[in-house]
């Protein structure tokens, strides 16, 4: 399984970015797809998840600002990030979980700075 993350970049505080995670097989084959992030000197943390049944979860720090969703036509899982803050700066990774196997994509850098 290959996961390809894209959409990162540099944005000013208050701005928006949309990350996409493209999978080499149907996103509906996975139990859960998640976005994680890792800031310099910090542990990797889960940001948002979406289950096969489309249940979503978010870490408290992004609730109301980030939205995870699936695009079945493009076979991607997206993370819409609004009202970005400097503390959102990190490398963002997508992860797909299926039958106990965890698959990681490469990271995409998000930098929020004035």
DAHUFEN-V149084 format. One line per field, one symbol per residue. psi: psi as a letter, one per 30 degrees, with the letter a starting at -180 (. if undefined). A space follows every 50 residues. Layout:
BEGIN
psi=???
END
This chain:
BEGIN
psi=kkkjklflakllkfalljkkjklflkfffkekklklljlkgllkkkeklk leggkklkkeffkfekkklkjeefhlkljkjlhkleffklkkklkkkkhf kkkklllkkkkjk.
END
